[in-house]
C-alpha cells in the first residue's frame, strides 16, 4: 500500500503518466460533446471574453492533472471552470493600495493624496441613474419584436452569430438584421 502511494505521488511515475494520458483522452471526448456548454459556463462567470478563455484552459489543465474518476467528468469540469473564472475575476478586481503622501507648506504633517482620488464605487446618484436606465431597458425589451428579443437574448448569453443561426435555423442575414434592429430600437427607446 505504501509503495502504491509513493508511486502515485511521484510526478514522473508511469502510473501518473498513464492517468494523464487517460484524462487527456477523456477530456477530448467531453470537449467533442460538450465544449459549447463549457464555454457558456466560462462566459457566464467571467467579466471578459479573454478571462473566460483563460478559465477554460486552466480547467482543462487541471482536469488532465487531477481528475480521478470521482464524479462525472462534465460535472467536474463545469465546477472547475466556474471556480477558475471566479479566481481570475478575484485577481483582476483586487486593487493594490499605495499611499501618496506629500508634505504641503502650511499643513501640519503629510497629506494623503489617495483621499482625493475617486474610489470607483458608484455613488447614490449614479446608482439611481443606472436603476432608471435598467427599468427603461426592461420596458423597451417588451416592445421589441419576438425574433429581435430572441436574437439579443442569445447574443447576451454569449452565442456567436453562427451559433445563433444554428440554434434558431435562421440565416445569417436574419440574425444580423434582428440584432441590429433590436439594438437600434433599444437605443431609441432608452435614450432620455
C-alpha positions in Angstrom: 0.0 0.0 0.0 2.8 2.4 0.9 4.6 1.6 -2.3 1.4 2.4 -4.4 1.1 5.8 -2.6 4.7 6.6 -3.2 4.4 5.7 -6.9 1.2 7.8 -7.3 2.9 10.8 -5.7 5.9 10.8 -8.0 5.3 13.3 -10.8 7.4 11.3 -13.3 6.0 7.9 -12.4 4.5 5.7 -15.1 1.2 5.5 -13.2 0.8 9.2 -13.2 1.7 9.4 -16.9 -0.9 6.8 -17.7 -3.5 8.6 -15.7 -2.7 11.9 -17.5 -3.0 10.2 -20.9 -6.3 8.6 -19.9 -7.6 12.0 -18.6 -6.4 13.7 -21.9 -8.4 11.2 -23.9 -11.4 11.6 -21.7 -11.2 15.4 -22.0 -11.1 15.1 -25.7 -14.3 13.1 -25.7 -16.0 15.5 -23.3 -15.0 18.5 -25.4 -16.2 16.9 -28.6 -19.7 16.5 -27.0 -20.0 19.5 -24.6 -17.4 22.2 -25.4 -20.2 24.7 -26.1 -21.7 24.2 -22.7 -18.3 24.6 -21.0 -17.7 27.9 -23.0 -21.1 29.2 -21.9 -20.3 28.4 -18.3 -17.0 30.2 -18.6 -18.6 33.3 -20.2 -21.3 33.3 -17.6 -18.8 33.6 -14.7 -16.2 35.8 -16.4 -16.2 39.5 -16.9 -14.1 39.5 -20.1 -14.0 37.0 -23.0 -10.3 36.6 -22.6 -10.8 35.7 -18.9 -13.4 33.1 -20.0 -10.8 31.6 -22.3 -8.2 31.6 -19.6 -10.6 29.9 -17.2 -11.3 27.2 -19.8 -7.6 26.5 -20.4 -6.8 26.4 -16.8 -9.7 24.0 -16.1 -8.5 21.7 -18.9 -5.0 21.5 -17.5 -6.4 20.8 -14.0 -8.6 18.1 -15.4 -5.7 16.3 -17.0 -3.6 16.6 -13.9 -6.1 16.0 -11.2 -9.3 14.2 -12.4 -9.5 10.8 -10.6 -12.8 9.2 -11.7 -14.7 10.6 -8.7 -17.9 12.0 -10.2 -19.0 12.7 -13.7 -16.3 14.3 -15.9 -18.6 17.0 -17.3 -19.8 18.0 -13.8 -16.2 18.1 -12.6 -15.2 20.4 -15.5 -18.3 22.5 -15.0 -17.4 23.2 -11.4 -13.7 23.7 -12.2 -14.4 26.2 -15.0 -16.7 28.2 -12.7 -14.1 28.3 -9.9 -11.3 29.2 -12.2 -13.4 32.0 -13.7 -14.1 33.3 -10.2 -10.4 33.1 -9.3 -9.5 35.1 -12.4 -12.2 37.7 -11.5 -10.9 38.0 -7.9 -7.3 38.5 -9.1 -8.4 41.2 -11.6 -10.6 43.1 -9.2 -8.2 43.5 -6.4 -6.9 47.0 -6.1 -3.4 47.4 -5.0 -3.2 50.2 -2.5 -0.3 52.5 -2.3 0.0 55.7 -0.4 0.6 59.1 -2.0 1.9 61.2 0.9 3.1 64.7 0.3 4.3 67.5 2.6 2.5 70.7 1.8 3.5 74.1 3.1 1.1 75.5 5.6 -0.3 72.0 6.6 0.6 70.1 9.7 2.2 66.8 8.7 1.6 64.9 5.5 -1.5 64.9 3.3 -2.7 61.6 1.8 -3.4 62.3 -1.9 -5.3 59.0 -2.2 -8.2 60.5 -0.4 -8.7 62.9 -3.4 -8.9 60.0 -5.9 -12.3 58.5 -6.8 -13.0 55.2 -5.3 -14.5 53.6 -8.3 -17.7 52.6 -6.5 -20.8 54.4 -7.8 -22.4 57.0 -5.6 -26.1 57.2 -4.8 -26.8 59.4 -7.8 -25.1 57.1 -10.2 -26.9 54.1 -8.8 -30.3 55.8 -9.2 -29.4 56.7 -12.9 -28.3 53.1 -13.5 -31.5 51.7 -12.0 -33.6 54.1 -14.1 -31.8 53.0 -17.2 -32.3 49.4 -16.4 -36.0 50.0 -15.9 -36.2 51.8 -19.3 -34.3 49.0 -21.0 -36.6 46.4 -19.4 -39.7 48.2 -20.7 -38.0 48.7 -24.1 -37.3 45.0 -24.4 -41.0 44.3 -24.0 -41.7 46.5 -27.1 -39.3 44.6 -29.3 -40.4 42.0 -31.9 -40.2 38.4 -30.7 -37.3 37.5 -33.0 -35.4 40.6 -32.1 -35.7 39.7 -28.4 -34.7 36.1 -29.0 -31.6 37.1 -31.1 -30.5 39.7 -28.5 -31.1 37.2 -25.7 -29.0 34.5 -27.4 -26.3 37.1 -28.1 -26.3 38.1 -24.5 -25.8 34.5 -23.4 -22.6 34.6 -25.4 -23.5 32.8 -28.6 -21.9 34.0 -31.8 -23.9 34.9 -34.9 -23.1 31.5 -36.4 -24.3 29.7 -33.2 -27.5 31.7 -33.2 -28.1 30.7 -36.8 -27.6 27.0 -35.8 -29.8 27.3 -32.7 -32.7 29.0 -34.4 -32.4 27.8 -38.0 -32.2 31.4 -39.2 -30.0 32.7 -41.9 -27.0 34.9 -41.1 -28.8 37.8 -42.7 -31.8 37.4 -40.4 -29.7 37.1 -37.3 -27.8 40.2 -38.3 -31.0 42.1 -39.0 -32.7 41.1 -35.8 -29.7 42.0 -33.7 -29.1 45.4 -35.4 -32.8 46.4 -35.5 -33.2 45.2 -31.9 -30.2 47.2 -30.7 -31.4 50.3 -32.6 -34.9 50.0 -31.2 -33.4 49.7 -27.6 -31.2 52.7 -28.1 -34.1 54.8 -29.5 -36.4 53.8 -26.6 -33.9 54.1 -23.8 -32.1 57.3 -24.7 -33.5 60.1 -22.5 
